[in-house]
Amino acid sequence: MGDHRRRPGMSADASHARLAGFLYLGTIGFGVYAEVVARGALIVRGDPAATAQAIFASGSTFRLGMIADLAMLGCYIGVTILLHGIFRMGAPRISATAASFSLIGIAMLACDTLMSAMILRLPDLGQPSSSLADWVYLLLRVHGDGYKISLVFFGAYCLLLGWLIWRGGAMPRAIGLLVAAAGACNLVNSLAWLGAPLWAAQLPQYFTLPTLLGELALALWLLAFGIREREA
């Protein structure tokens, strides 16, 4: 009775895959805007005073960065749920474990956003500008540390997701390899900065490039091609 409602290429998994791709692009776009455009444009490296002045003078831009962070996390929650729904039939435990890592990373980043909100509250203390600059610098550093901690969990998520793609056959295995490479780079880079910052500083600048390439490849593939249909 229900077969006539199902058009070729329009199963629930196929439509969910394309939606996941759209949300994944949103995750990447909002994240880049928040980190590079909103915050990055206001941070003057090596000059805490100039950084604090830029942030307080452009509070609306800084606040938009926080909104973009929250939009990024909302999109990634959707990605996590949709991809878990797609992969749980073939490997329920691994898919659930991967989703758990992702949600922990999302929760970590949500808490990390409080560091940005605290920066905007600093003028309420009525302290001298030199002291405020030191606090801004400290909170930005802690915000960066929190971001790296979250990437440990996202790295584990991408590694498991890469394995699910490789094993499941719903997408090309090359996509799975790229996603796994992204996860490995996130893990190595974040753990290095947290545990051995002097060694991490010697890593080449392009070391994290596979992270963006892997996740972007997955997002574009899902949006453009979806997944291969399961055999009836």
Sequence and secondary structure as in RCSB ss.txt:
>XXXX:A:sequence
MGDHRRRPGMSADASHARLAGFLYLGTIGFGVYAEVVARGALIVRGDPAATAQAIFASGSTFRLGMIADLAMLGC
YIGVTILLHGIFRMGAPRISATAASFSLIGIAMLACDTLMSAMILRLPDLGQPSSSLADWVYLLLRVHGDGYKIS
LVFFGAYCLLLGWLIWRGGAMPRAIGLLVAAAGACNLVNSLAWLGAPLWAAQLPQYFTLPTLLGELALALWLLAF
GIREREA
>XXXX:A:secstr
  GGG  TT  HHHHHHHHHHHHHHHHHHHHHIIIIIIITTT  TT HHHHHHHHHHTHHHHHHHHHHHHHHHHH
HHHHHHHHHHHHTTT HHHHHHHHHHHHHHHHHHHHHHHHHHHHHHGGGG   HHHHHHHHHHHHHHHHHHHHHH
HHHHHHHHHHHHHHHHHH SS HHHHHHHHHHHHHHHHHHHHHHH HHHHTTS GGGGHHHHHHHHHHHHHHHHH
       
